[in-house]
Every structure is written in C-alpha cells, then in structure tokens.
C-alpha cells in the first residue's frame, strides 16, 4: 500500500504541476488573455515558479520511488515533502485567484500524509 501511495502522491504532483503550467501560463499567453504589463509579468512568474516547482519535486519523488522506495520511508524526506505541500497550499491561499491549484495542493498534502502514516 505504501508503494502505491508514494507513486500516487508524487505522480499527482508532477501531473498537476505540468497541467497548471499548460493551462495558466502557456494557454493564457498563446491566447493573449492578459495585457502586457507588470501585473501580467508577476502573474506569469508566480504561476511558472509554482507549477514548475511542483513538477520538478514530483518528478524527483517519482525518480526516488523508482530507484529506492526504501528511502521514501525515512522521516526526514517525508517531513520535507509535507512541508513543501503545506508551503504550496499556503501560496494558493494567499496569492492565487483560482481554486484549482488549492485543490491540487490539498490532494497532494492528503496523499503525502497518508504516505507518512502508512510506512
């Protein structure tokens, strides 16, 4: 069960990070939804950093799970993942206008806590 939860948690994070980047950065830029300016630059910067950070962390977690699943039973690594998840959740509460990233970060937090409890 632990192994499936690990793959699900980090896979979810990588998938939603990639989709967030495609939807909130790439598609809006290609459609010209935001007028050029400082606010648009900040919007794209926040969403790019947020989504690519999730993608990189998720892919790193998947790589670790593939190469050494036992490492993902260690408390320090799981606490780092929990802290990252709650950090992303805090960013969505304070700085993002959409609910979907909040939902995605919340699901990752729930999954990573389940991973922590199932080891």
C-alpha positions in Angstrom: 0.0 0.0 0.0 2.8 2.4 0.9 4.4 2.0 -2.6 1.2 2.8 -4.4 0.6 5.8 -2.2 4.1 7.1 -2.9 3.7 6.8 -6.7 0.2 8.3 -6.5 1.3 11.3 -4.4 4.4 12.2 -6.4 2.7 11.3 -9.7 -0.3 13.6 -8.8 2.1 16.4 -8.0 4.0 16.1 -11.3 0.9 15.8 -13.3 -0.9 18.7 -11.8 2.2 20.8 -11.9 2.6 20.2 -15.7 -1.2 20.8 -16.3 -1.1 24.0 -14.2 1.8 25.3 -16.3 0.0 24.5 -19.5 -3.3 26.0 -18.5 -2.3 29.0 -16.5 0.8 30.1 -18.3 1.1 28.6 -21.8 -2.5 28.8 -22.9 -3.1 32.2 -21.5 0.0 33.5 -23.1 -0.9 32.0 -26.5 -4.5 33.3 -26.3 -3.3 36.8 -25.2 -5.7 36.8 -22.2 -3.6 39.3 -20.2 -2.5 42.7 -21.3 1.3 43.3 -21.2 2.5 44.9 -18.0 3.9 44.5 -14.6 0.9 42.6 -13.2 1.0 40.1 -16.1 4.7 39.5 -15.6 4.1 38.9 -11.9 1.2 36.6 -12.7 3.2 34.5 -15.2 6.2 34.5 -12.8 4.2 33.3 -9.8 2.4 30.5 -11.8 5.5 29.4 -13.6 7.6 29.1 -10.4 4.7 27.4 -8.6 3.9 24.9 -11.3 7.5 24.0 -12.4 8.5 23.7 -8.7 5.7 21.1 -8.3 6.7 19.4 -11.5 10.4 19.2 -10.5 9.6 18.0 -7.0 7.1 15.4 -8.2 9.5 14.0 -10.8 12.2 13.9 -8.2 9.9 11.9 -5.9 9.0 9.6 -8.7 12.6 9.0 -9.6 13.4 8.3 -5.9 10.5 5.9 -5.7 11.6 4.1 -8.8 15.3 3.8 -7.7 15.0 3.4 -4.0 11.5 3.1 -2.5 13.0 2.4 0.9 14.4 6.0 1.0 10.8 7.3 0.9 10.1 5.6 4.2 12.6 7.8 6.0 11.0 10.5 8.3 13.2 13.5 7.2 12.3 13.1 3.5 8.7 12.7 4.2 8.7 15.7 6.5 10.3 17.7 3.7 7.6 16.6 1.4 4.9 17.5 3.9 6.5 20.9 4.4 6.6 21.5 0.7 3.0 20.5 0.3 1.8 22.8 3.0 4.0 25.6 1.6 2.3 25.2 -1.8 -1.1 25.2 -0.1 -0.2 28.5 1.7 0.8 30.1 -1.6 -2.5 29.1 -3.1 -4.4 30.6 -0.2 -2.6 33.9 -0.1 -1.5 34.6 -3.7 -3.6 32.8 -6.3 -7.0 33.7 -7.5 -8.1 30.3 -8.7 -9.3 27.4 -6.5 -7.9 24.6 -8.7 -4.3 24.9 -7.5 -5.5 25.0 -3.9 -7.4 21.7 -4.5 -4.4 20.1 -6.2 -2.0 21.1 -3.4 -4.6 19.9 -0.8 -4.8 16.5 -2.5 -1.0 16.2 -2.5 -0.9 17.1 1.2 -3.5 14.5 2.0 -1.7 11.9 -0.1 1.7 12.6 1.4 0.3 12.5 5.0 -1.2 9.1 4.0 2.3 8.0 2.8 3.7 9.1 6.2 1.1 7.2 8.1 1.4 4.0 6.0 5.1 3.5 6.4 
